[in-house]
Amino acid sequence: MDDLVAHLKALAEPTRLRIASLLARGELTVSELVQVLGQSQPRVSRHLKLLTDAGLVERQPEGAFVFYRLVSSGPGHRLANVIGEMSPPDDPVLKRDLDRLESVKSARAAAAEAYFQRAAEDWDKIRALHLSEHEVEAAMQDAAGSGPFDLMIDVGVGTGRILEVFADRVGEGVGVDVNHAMLNVARLNLERAGLSGASVRKADVSALPFDDGVADLVTVHQVLHYLDDPAVAIAECARVLKPGGVLLIADFAPHQLEFLKTDHAHRRLGFSDEEITDWVESAGLELRRRAALHPEEPENRLTVKIWAARRVPVRTEPGRARSREKSA
């Protein structure tokens, strides 16, 4: 009862009600809320702090930025969403807020599109070296299994595409990346796809911002070849997996295309099954499936490999359990 009263008190103020209505439509920074609300940054920050303290809003740092969004679960999430739905669309203040919100989102989308266009040429060159993305995505879905997965973490979220691919079998999807501009691209794509259960945050694969054993599925799509120490990344991904959870890796088989190092910042020229198996098993996982997607013209082309590993649930032997009961 006390929590509900706190939630209602926090919302019982016009500006905070407007903020909740805006955040029901997607995450925003303080500066974006300042533009929409037409109020000073200190005032907006104070309202956000009260909503955060009440358990209705959560803050997500992203480099020099901080994004605010409605809490992702619990009574606060349900209440704030209901408030957003009940906001009268003909109210002149809310209508002005929504018009300004569209302008803010359009500016964010334009910046994301500009970054994407700059990077797209490089991506297209690499995609031309292997099978189509649709074939790779279908193989990843098959290797992961049908789920359902309560929580999916996509490491190196890129454009957000892998979160979209698994959206039909995932309750909540979180994509992480170290590149702020890339996160904005993913944010834009997920909003356009209408994936309200998917979000992104800034984080490094060597220090994921999640507790141990929370994820049902962790995907690492075309990320390992950029890393100095892929084994550390795999161990960190394994840490956040639940017993029975799946780690899904898609990357290249060993190759000799040196220009990918010099021109595209690849640190590794692919991975062997032996390497991946060693790293996976050292992380406490069991490799369950692997697949190779060969190009039709193998010369100077890349083979995409997919590895699926599982955290095996710890099983207590009946005899040992009885022994502990007797000793207790």
TORKOL-4160 file (C-alpha; in steps of 0.2 Angstrom, whole numbers, padded with zeros to 4 digits, m for minus):
328
<pt num="1" X="0000" Y="0000" Z="0000"/>
<pt num="2" X="0014" Y="0012" Z="0004"/>
<pt num="3" X="0022" Y="0010" Z="m0013"/>
<pt num="4" X="0006" Y="0013" Z="m0022"/>
<pt num="5" X="0003" Y="0029" Z="m0012"/>
<pt num="6" X="0021" Y="0035" Z="m0016"/>
<pt num="7" X="0018" Y="0031" Z="m0034"/>
<pt num="8" X="0002" Y="0041" Z="m0034"/>
<pt num="9" X="0009" Y="0056" Z="m0025"/>
<pt num="10" X="0024" Y="0057" Z="m0037"/>
<pt num="11" X="0012" Y="0058" Z="m0052"/>
<pt num="12" X="0000" Y="0070" Z="m0043"/>
<pt num="13" X="0009" Y="0085" Z="m0051"/>
<pt num="14" X="0006" Y="0092" Z="m0069"/>
<pt num="15" X="0024" Y="0092" Z="m0075"/>
<pt num="16" X="0028" Y="0074" Z="m0068"/>
<pt num="17" X="0012" Y="0068" Z="m0076"/>
<pt num="18" X="0018" Y="0075" Z="m0093"/>
<pt num="19" X="0035" Y="0067" Z="m0091"/>
<pt num="20" X="0027" Y="0050" Z="m0087"/>
<pt num="21" X="0016" Y="0052" Z="m0103"/>
<pt num="22" X="0031" Y="0056" Z="m0113"/>
<pt num="23" X="0042" Y="0042" Z="m0106"/>
<pt num="24" X="0027" Y="0030" Z="m0110"/>
<pt num="25" X="0032" Y="0034" Z="m0128"/>
<pt num="26" X="0050" Y="0030" Z="m0127"/>
<pt num="27" X="0066" Y="0034" Z="m0117"/>
<pt num="28" X="0073" Y="0052" Z="m0117"/>
<pt num="29" X="0087" Y="0062" Z="m0111"/>
<pt num="30" X="0086" Y="0077" Z="m0099"/>
<pt num="31" X="0090" Y="0089" Z="m0113"/>
<pt num="32" X="0076" Y="0081" Z="m0124"/>
<pt num="33" X="0064" Y="0083" Z="m0110"/>
<pt num="34" X="0069" Y="0101" Z="m0108"/>
<pt num="35" X="0066" Y="0105" Z="m0126"/>
<pt num="36" X="0048" Y="0096" Z="m0125"/>
<pt num="37" X="0043" Y="0104" Z="m0109"/>
<pt num="38" X="0050" Y="0121" Z="m0111"/>
<pt num="39" X="0056" Y="0121" Z="m0093"/>
<pt num="40" X="0074" Y="0123" Z="m0086"/>
<pt num="41" X="0086" Y="0109" Z="m0084"/>
<pt num="42" X="0086" Y="0110" Z="m0065"/>
<pt num="43" X="0068" Y="0109" Z="m0064"/>
<pt num="44" X="0066" Y="0095" Z="m0075"/>
<pt num="45" X="0080" Y="0085" Z="m0066"/>
<pt num="46" X="0071" Y="0088" Z="m0050"/>
<pt num="47" X="0055" Y="0081" Z="m0056"/>
<pt num="48" X="0064" Y="0066" Z="m0064"/>
<pt num="49" X="0073" Y="0063" Z="m0047"/>
<pt num="50" X="0056" Y="0062" Z="m0038"/>
<pt num="51" X="0049" Y="0050" Z="m0051"/>
<pt num="52" X="0065" Y="0039" Z="m0050"/>
<pt num="53" X="0064" Y="0039" Z="m0031"/>
<pt num="54" X="0046" Y="0034" Z="m0031"/>
<pt num="55" X="0051" Y="0019" Z="m0042"/>
<pt num="56" X="0042" Y="0025" Z="m0058"/>
<pt num="57" X="0057" Y="0030" Z="m0068"/>
<pt num="58" X="0074" Y="0023" Z="m0070"/>
<pt num="59" X="0090" Y="0032" Z="m0077"/>
<pt num="60" X="0102" Y="0024" Z="m0089"/>
<pt num="61" X="0119" Y="0032" Z="m0091"/>
<pt num="62" X="0126" Y="0032" Z="m0108"/>
<pt num="63" X="0143" Y="0040" Z="m0109"/>
<pt num="64" X="0140" Y="0059" Z="m0107"/>
<pt num="65" X="0122" Y="0056" Z="m0108"/>
<pt num="66" X="0109" Y="0049" Z="m0096"/>
<pt num="67" X="0092" Y="0042" Z="m0103"/>
<pt num="68" X="0077" Y="0041" Z="m0093"/>
<pt num="69" X="0063" Y="0028" Z="m0096"/>
<pt num="70" X="0048" Y="0020" Z="m0086"/>
<pt num="71" X="0053" Y="0006" Z="m0075"/>
<pt num="72" X="0053" Y="m0010" Z="m0085"/>
<pt num="73" X="0043" Y="m0021" Z="m0073"/>
<pt num="74" X="0033" Y="m0021" Z="m0057"/>
<pt num="75" X="0018" Y="m0010" Z="m0051"/>
<pt num="76" X="0027" Y="0006" Z="m0056"/>
<pt num="77" X="0028" Y="0001" Z="m0074"/>
<pt num="78" X="0010" Y="m0004" Z="m0075"/>
<pt num="79" X="0004" Y="0012" Z="m0067"/>
<pt num="80" X="0015" Y="0023" Z="m0077"/>
<pt num="81" X="0009" Y="0015" Z="m0093"/>
<pt num="82" X="m0009" Y="0016" Z="m0088"/>
<pt num="83" X="m0006" Y="0035" Z="m0085"/>
<pt num="84" X="0001" Y="0037" Z="m0102"/>
<pt num="85" X="m0013" Y="0028" Z="m0110"/>
<pt num="86" X="m0026" Y="0039" Z="m0100"/>
<pt num="87" X="m0018" Y="0055" Z="m0105"/>
<pt num="88" X="m0032" Y="0065" Z="m0114"/>
<pt num="89" X="m0026" Y="0067" Z="m0132"/>
<pt num="90" X="m0036" Y="0083" Z="m0134"/>
<pt num="91" X="m0027" Y="0092" Z="m0120"/>
<pt num="92" X="m0018" Y="0107" Z="m0127"/>
<pt num="93" X="m0003" Y="0105" Z="m0116"/>
<pt num="94" X="m0001" Y="0087" Z="m0120"/>
<pt num="95" X="m0004" Y="0089" Z="m0138"/>
<pt num="96" X="0010" Y="0102" Z="m0139"/>
<pt num="97" X="0021" Y="0091" Z="m0129"/>
<pt num="98" X="0018" Y="0077" Z="m0142"/>
<pt num="99" X="0021" Y="0089" Z="m0156"/>
<pt num="100" X="0038" Y="0094" Z="m0149"/>
<pt num="101" X="0042" Y="0076" Z="m0145"/>
<pt num="102" X="0040" Y="0072" Z="m0163"/>
<pt num="103" X="0052" Y="0086" Z="m0168"/>
<pt num="104" X="0065" Y="0079" Z="m0155"/>
<pt num="105" X="0063" Y="0061" Z="m0161"/>
<pt num="106" X="0065" Y="0067" Z="m0179"/>
<pt num="107" X="0081" Y="0076" Z="m0175"/>
<pt num="108" X="0088" Y="0061" Z="m0166"/>
<pt num="109" X="0083" Y="0050" Z="m0181"/>
<pt num="110" X="0092" Y="0062" Z="m0193"/>
<pt num="111" X="0108" Y="0061" Z="m0183"/>
<pt num="112" X="0107" Y="0042" Z="m0182"/>
<pt num="113" X="0103" Y="0040" Z="m0201"/>
<pt num="114" X="0118" Y="0051" Z="m0205"/>
<pt num="115" X="0130" Y="0040" Z="m0194"/>
<pt num="116" X="0122" Y="0024" Z="m0202"/>
<pt num="117" X="0125" Y="0031" Z="m0220"/>
<pt num="118" X="0143" Y="0034" Z="m0216"/>
<pt num="119" X="0146" Y="0017" Z="m0209"/>
<pt num="120" X="0135" Y="0007" Z="m0221"/>
<pt num="121" X="0147" Y="0007" Z="m0235"/>
<pt num="122" X="0160" Y="m0003" Z="m0224"/>
<pt num="123" X="0146" Y="m0015" Z="m0219"/>
<pt num="124" X="0140" Y="m0018" Z="m0236"/>
<pt num="125" X="0158" Y="m0023" Z="m0242"/>
<pt num="126" X="0159" Y="m0035" Z="m0228"/>
<pt num="127" X="0142" Y="m0042" Z="m0231"/>
<pt num="128" X="0146" Y="m0045" Z="m0249"/>
<pt num="129" X="0160" Y="m0058" Z="m0243"/>
<pt num="130" X="0148" Y="m0070" Z="m0235"/>
<pt num="131" X="0130" Y="m0077" Z="m0237"/>
<pt num="132" X="0115" Y="m0066" Z="m0235"/>
<pt num="133" X="0111" Y="m0059" Z="m0217"/>
<pt num="134" X="0094" Y="m0068" Z="m0219"/>
<pt num="135" X="0102" Y="m0085" Z="m0220"/>
<pt num="136" X="0113" Y="m0081" Z="m0205"/>
<pt num="137" X="0099" Y="m0075" Z="m0195"/>
<pt num="138" X="0088" Y="m0091" Z="m0199"/>
<pt num="139" X="0103" Y="m0102" Z="m0194"/>
<pt num="140" X="0105" Y="m0092" Z="m0177"/>
<pt num="141" X="0086" Y="m0094" Z="m0174"/>
<pt num="142" X="0088" Y="m0113" Z="m0177"/>
<pt num="143" X="0103" Y="m0115" Z="m0166"/>
<pt num="144" X="0095" Y="m0105" Z="m0151"/>
<pt num="145" X="0079" Y="m0115" Z="m0151"/>
<pt num="146" X="0062" Y="m0109" Z="m0149"/>
<pt num="147" X="0062" Y="m0103" Z="m0132"/>
<pt num="148" X="0053" Y="m0094" Z="m0125"/>
<pt num="149" X="0067" Y="m0083" Z="m0117"/>
<pt num="150" X="0062" Y="m0071" Z="m0103"/>
<pt num="151" X="0077" Y="m0060" Z="m0105"/>
<pt num="152" X="0089" Y="m0059" Z="m0120"/>
<pt num="153" X="0105" Y="m0049" Z="m0120"/>
<pt num="154" X="0112" Y="m0044" Z="m0137"/>
<pt num="155" X="0131" Y="m0040" Z="m0135"/>
<pt num="156" X="0137" Y="m0027" Z="m0148"/>
<pt num="157" X="0119" Y="m0023" Z="m0153"/>
<pt num="158" X="0124" Y="m0013" Z="m0169"/>
<pt num="159" X="0108" Y="m0009" Z="m0178"/>
<pt num="160" X="0097" Y="m0018" Z="m0166"/>
<pt num="161" X="0093" Y="m0031" Z="m0180"/>
<pt num="162" X="0096" Y="m0047" Z="m0169"/>
<pt num="163" X="0084" Y="m0040" Z="m0156"/>
<pt num="164" X="0071" Y="m0039" Z="m0170"/>
<pt num="165" X="0075" Y="m0057" Z="m0176"/>
<pt num="166" X="0072" Y="m0064" Z="m0159"/>
<pt num="167" X="0057" Y="m0053" Z="m0154"/>
<pt num="168" X="0044" Y="m0066" Z="m0156"/>
<pt num="169" X="0052" Y="m0078" Z="m0143"/>
<pt num="170" X="0059" Y="m0065" Z="m0131"/>
<pt num="171" X="0050" Y="m0057" Z="m0116"/>
<pt num="172" X="0063" Y="m0043" Z="m0114"/>
<pt num="173" X="0077" Y="m0039" Z="m0125"/>
<pt num="174" X="0092" Y="m0028" Z="m0120"/>
<pt num="175" X="0106" Y="m0023" Z="m0132"/>
<pt num="176" X="0122" Y="m0016" Z="m0126"/>
<pt num="177" X="0136" Y="m0007" Z="m0136"/>
<pt num="178" X="0150" Y="0005" Z="m0132"/>
<pt num="179" X="0146" Y="0016" Z="m0147"/>
<pt num="180" X="0134" Y="0030" Z="m0143"/>
<pt num="181" X="0130" Y="0034" Z="m0161"/>
<pt num="182" X="0127" Y="0015" Z="m0164"/>
<pt num="183" X="0115" Y="0014" Z="m0149"/>
<pt num="184" X="0105" Y="0028" Z="m0157"/>
<pt num="185" X="0104" Y="0019" Z="m0173"/>
<pt num="186" X="0097" Y="0004" Z="m0164"/>
<pt num="187" X="0086" Y="0014" Z="m0153"/>
<pt num="188" X="0078" Y="0022" Z="m0169"/>
<pt num="189" X="0076" Y="0005" Z="m0178"/>
<pt num="190" X="0068" Y="m0003" Z="m0162"/>
<pt num="191" X="0056" Y="0011" Z="m0161"/>
<pt num="192" X="0051" Y="0010" Z="m0179"/>
<pt num="193" X="0049" Y="m0009" Z="m0177"/>
<pt num="194" X="0037" Y="m0006" Z="m0162"/>
<pt num="195" X="0047" Y="m0017" Z="m0150"/>
<pt num="196" X="0042" Y="m0010" Z="m0134"/>
<pt num="197" X="0050" Y="m0024" Z="m0125"/>
<pt num="198" X="0067" Y="m0020" Z="m0132"/>
<pt num="199" X="0079" Y="m0007" Z="m0126"/>
<pt num="200" X="0098" Y="m0003" Z="m0127"/>
<pt num="201" X="0111" Y="0003" Z="m0115"/>
<pt num="202" X="0130" Y="0008" Z="m0116"/>
<pt num="203" X="0141" Y="m0005" Z="m0109"/>
<pt num="204" X="0157" Y="m0015" Z="m0113"/>
<pt num="205" X="0156" Y="m0034" Z="m0115"/>
<pt num="206" X="0170" Y="m0036" Z="m0102"/>
<pt num="207" X="0159" Y="m0028" Z="m0089"/>
<pt num="208" X="0141" Y="m0031" Z="m0093"/>
<pt num="209" X="0129" Y="m0021" Z="m0081"/>
<pt num="210" X="0119" Y="m0037" Z="m0076"/>
<pt num="211" X="0118" Y="m0048" Z="m0061"/>
<pt num="212" X="0124" Y="m0066" Z="m0062"/>
<pt num="213" X="0112" Y="m0079" Z="m0069"/>
<pt num="214" X="0099" Y="m0067" Z="m0076"/>
<pt num="215" X="0098" Y="m0070" Z="m0094"/>
<pt num="216" X="0090" Y="m0085" Z="m0104"/>
<pt num="217" X="0099" Y="m0080" Z="m0120"/>
<pt num="218" X="0115" Y="m0070" Z="m0124"/>
<pt num="219" X="0119" Y="m0067" Z="m0142"/>
<pt num="220" X="0136" Y="m0061" Z="m0149"/>
<pt num="221" X="0134" Y="m0058" Z="m0167"/>
<pt num="222" X="0149" Y="m0053" Z="m0177"/>
<pt num="223" X="0158" Y="m0045" Z="m0162"/>
<pt num="224" X="0172" Y="m0056" Z="m0156"/>
<pt num="225" X="0183" Y="m0052" Z="m0171"/>
<pt num="226" X="0184" Y="m0034" Z="m0165"/>
<pt num="227" X="0190" Y="m0039" Z="m0147"/>
<pt num="228" X="0207" Y="m0040" Z="m0140"/>
<pt num="229" X="0202" Y="m0054" Z="m0128"/>
<pt num="230" X="0187" Y="m0064" Z="m0134"/>
<pt num="231" X="0189" Y="m0077" Z="m0120"/>
<pt num="232" X="0186" Y="m0063" Z="m0107"/>
<pt num="233" X="0170" Y="m0058" Z="m0117"/>
<pt num="234" X="0164" Y="m0076" Z="m0117"/>
<pt num="235" X="0167" Y="m0078" Z="m0099"/>
<pt num="236" X="0157" Y="m0062" Z="m0095"/>
<pt num="237" X="0143" Y="m0068" Z="m0106"/>
<pt num="238" X="0143" Y="m0085" Z="m0097"/>
<pt num="239" X="0142" Y="m0076" Z="m0080"/>
<pt num="240" X="0125" Y="m0068" Z="m0084"/>
<pt num="241" X="0117" Y="m0084" Z="m0090"/>
<pt num="242" X="0104" Y="m0093" Z="m0080"/>
<pt num="243" X="0106" Y="m0112" Z="m0078"/>
<pt num="244" X="0100" Y="m0119" Z="m0094"/>
<pt num="245" X="0103" Y="m0102" Z="m0103"/>
<pt num="246" X="0110" Y="m0101" Z="m0121"/>
<pt num="247" X="0125" Y="m0092" Z="m0127"/>
<pt num="248" X="0124" Y="m0090" Z="m0146"/>
<pt num="249" X="0139" Y="m0084" Z="m0156"/>
<pt num="250" X="0140" Y="m0080" Z="m0174"/>
<pt num="251" X="0157" Y="m0075" Z="m0182"/>
<pt num="252" X="0169" Y="m0080" Z="m0195"/>
<pt num="253" X="0179" Y="m0096" Z="m0198"/>
<pt num="254" X="0198" Y="m0093" Z="m0199"/>
<pt num="255" X="0202" Y="m0084" Z="m0215"/>
<pt num="256" X="0216" Y="m0074" Z="m0224"/>
<pt num="257" X="0208" Y="m0058" Z="m0228"/>
<pt num="258" X="0221" Y="m0046" Z="m0220"/>
<pt num="259" X="0212" Y="m0031" Z="m0227"/>
<pt num="260" X="0199" Y="m0033" Z="m0214"/>
<pt num="261" X="0212" Y="m0029" Z="m0201"/>
<pt num="262" X="0219" Y="m0014" Z="m0209"/>
<pt num="263" X="0204" Y="m0007" Z="m0217"/>
<pt num="264" X="0190" Y="m0012" Z="m0205"/>
<pt num="265" X="0198" Y="m0014" Z="m0188"/>
<pt num="266" X="0196" Y="m0032" Z="m0186"/>
<pt num="267" X="0208" Y="m0039" Z="m0172"/>
<pt num="268" X="0206" Y="m0057" Z="m0177"/>
<pt num="269" X="0204" Y="m0066" Z="m0194"/>
<pt num="270" X="0191" Y="m0078" Z="m0188"/>
<pt num="271" X="0190" Y="m0092" Z="m0175"/>
<pt num="272" X="0192" Y="m0111" Z="m0175"/>
<pt num="273" X="0180" Y="m0123" Z="m0167"/>
<pt num="274" X="0194" Y="m0128" Z="m0155"/>
<pt num="275" X="0196" Y="m0110" Z="m0149"/>
<pt num="276" X="0178" Y="m0107" Z="m0146"/>
<pt num="277" X="0176" Y="m0124" Z="m0138"/>
<pt num="278" X="0190" Y="m0120" Z="m0126"/>
<pt num="279" X="0184" Y="m0103" Z="m0121"/>
<pt num="280" X="0166" Y="m0109" Z="m0119"/>
<pt num="281" X="0171" Y="m0124" Z="m0108"/>
<pt num="282" X="0182" Y="m0113" Z="m0098"/>
<pt num="283" X="0168" Y="m0102" Z="m0094"/>
<pt num="284" X="0158" Y="m0116" Z="m0087"/>
<pt num="285" X="0147" Y="m0119" Z="m0103"/>
<pt num="286" X="0144" Y="m0134" Z="m0114"/>
<pt num="287" X="0145" Y="m0132" Z="m0133"/>
<pt num="288" X="0129" Y="m0140" Z="m0139"/>
<pt num="289" X="0128" Y="m0135" Z="m0158"/>
<pt num="290" X="0139" Y="m0128" Z="m0171"/>
<pt num="291" X="0135" Y="m0124" Z="m0190"/>
<pt num="292" X="0145" Y="m0118" Z="m0204"/>
<pt num="293" X="0138" Y="m0107" Z="m0218"/>
<pt num="294" X="0149" Y="m0108" Z="m0233"/>
<pt num="295" X="0148" Y="m0095" Z="m0247"/>
<pt num="296" X="0144" Y="m0102" Z="m0265"/>
<pt num="297" X="0161" Y="m0096" Z="m0271"/>
<pt num="298" X="0173" Y="m0099" Z="m0257"/>
<pt num="299" X="0189" Y="m0090" Z="m0265"/>
<pt num="300" X="0191" Y="m0074" Z="m0255"/>
<pt num="301" X="0175" Y="m0076" Z="m0246"/>
<pt num="302" X="0170" Y="m0079" Z="m0228"/>
<pt num="303" X="0162" Y="m0094" Z="m0220"/>
<pt num="304" X="0151" Y="m0089" Z="m0205"/>
<pt num="305" X="0151" Y="m0100" Z="m0191"/>
<pt num="306" X="0138" Y="m0102" Z="m0177"/>
<pt num="307" X="0141" Y="m0109" Z="m0160"/>
<pt num="308" X="0127" Y="m0112" Z="m0147"/>
<pt num="309" X="0132" Y="m0116" Z="m0129"/>
<pt num="310" X="0122" Y="m0120" Z="m0114"/>
<pt num="311" X="0125" Y="m0117" Z="m0095"/>
<pt num="312" X="0121" Y="m0134" Z="m0089"/>
<pt num="313" X="0110" Y="m0134" Z="m0073"/>
<pt num="314" X="0119" Y="m0140" Z="m0057"/>
<pt num="315" X="0111" Y="m0157" Z="m0052"/>
<pt num="316" X="0112" Y="m0164" Z="m0035"/>
<pt num="317" X="0115" Y="m0183" Z="m0034"/>
<pt num="318" X="0101" Y="m0191" Z="m0023"/>
<pt num="319" X="0114" Y="m0200" Z="m0013"/>
<pt num="320" X="0123" Y="m0184" Z="m0009"/>
<pt num="321" X="0107" Y="m0175" Z="m0005"/>
<pt num="322" X="0102" Y="m0188" Z="0008"/>
<pt num="323" X="0119" Y="m0188" Z="0016"/>
<pt num="324" X="0118" Y="m0169" Z="0019"/>
<pt num="325" X="0100" Y="m0171" Z="0026"/>
<pt num="326" X="0107" Y="m0184" Z="0038"/>
<pt num="327" X="0122" Y="m0173" Z="0043"/>
<pt num="328" X="0110" Y="m0159" Z="0046"/>
